[in-house]
Amino acid sequence: MPQVFKPLMYVLMALTLSACATQNAGEPPKPERVSLTSLPASASAAAQGESTLTRAILGAVNTYRGEKGVAPLAPDATLQRAAAIHSADMSLRNFIGSFNPDGQGTRERVLAVDPNHVGEVFETISLLRDMADQAPETVAAAVVKGWTTDPVRRKVLKDTALTRSGVGVANKGRDIYVTEVFATE
């Protein structure tokens, strides 16, 4: 290959890698209008309710909060439903991020479940590879360990203004998608 083409090839490779890196970085697409009243139908149908695993994750988060002198989070059915739908959506449409391919973020999902919801909402997500056969306590410990090693997620977990939470999980093969939605009063 002639020397003049090598720098051009490197630039094109860098642009391609950059596009791949940002494609699933959790940034929302720029739709003209994001739905506040409906959620992806297939994810809504597949969403799991509260389970031993979701209770274990909330328990592990509350244990972490207690160790940091922060009050425990109360379980909230609206937040749990929004979290469960998002986890199901990520597993069904093969993405990981706080915004789904339709541009809906945490707030839009919560409002679609409960149009009267007030207060701020925050979300943490996780994808655990090859853990579907692990005990709920083991999975919960791995989720919280991952979240507490990230400064942004750790800050959310320790936020004293957040008082309610809902956890949703979805399995895809041996992988587990986890979403926790937090809210203020």
URVEN-V163165 format. One record per backbone hydrogen bond with DSSP energy under -0.5 kcal/mol. CO is the residue of the C=O (numbers start at 1). NH is the residue of the N-H. If there is no record, write none. Layout:
((CO & NH) (CO & NH))
This chain:
((2 & 5) (2 & 6) (3 & 6) (3 & 7) (4 & 8) (5 & 9) (6 & 10) (7 & 11) (8 & 12) (9 & 13) (10 & 14) (11 & 15) (12 & 16) (13 & 17) (14 & 18) (15 & 19) (16 & 20) (17 & 21) (18 & 22) (19 & 23) (20 & 24) (22 & 25) (29 & 31) (40 & 44) (41 & 45) (42 & 46) (43 & 47) (51 & 55) (52 & 56) (53 & 57) (54 & 58) (55 & 59) (56 & 60) (57 & 61) (58 & 62) (59 & 63) (60 & 64) (61 & 65) (62 & 66) (63 & 67) (64 & 68) (65 & 68) (65 & 70) (66 & 69) (74 & 165) (76 & 80) (77 & 81) (78 & 82) (79 & 83) (80 & 84) (81 & 85) (82 & 86) (83 & 87) (84 & 88) (85 & 89) (86 & 90) (87 & 91) (88 & 92) (89 & 93) (90 & 94) (90 & 95) (100 & 103) (104 & 100) (105 & 109) (106 & 110) (107 & 111) (108 & 112) (109 & 113) (110 & 114) (114 & 117) (120 & 184) (122 & 182) (124 & 180) (126 & 178) (127 & 129) (128 & 131) (128 & 176) (131 & 134) (135 & 138) (135 & 139) (136 & 140) (137 & 141) (138 & 142) (139 & 143) (140 & 144) (141 & 145) (142 & 146) (143 & 147) (144 & 148) (145 & 149) (147 & 150) (149 & 151) (150 & 154) (151 & 155) (152 & 156) (153 & 157) (154 & 158) (156 & 159) (159 & 162) (161 & 163) (161 & 185) (163 & 74) (164 & 183) (165 & 76) (166 & 181) (168 & 179) (169 & 48) (170 & 177) (172 & 175) (174 & 131) (174 & 132) (175 & 172) (176 & 128) (177 & 170) (178 & 126) (179 & 168) (180 & 124) (181 & 166) (182 & 122) (183 & 163) (183 & 164))
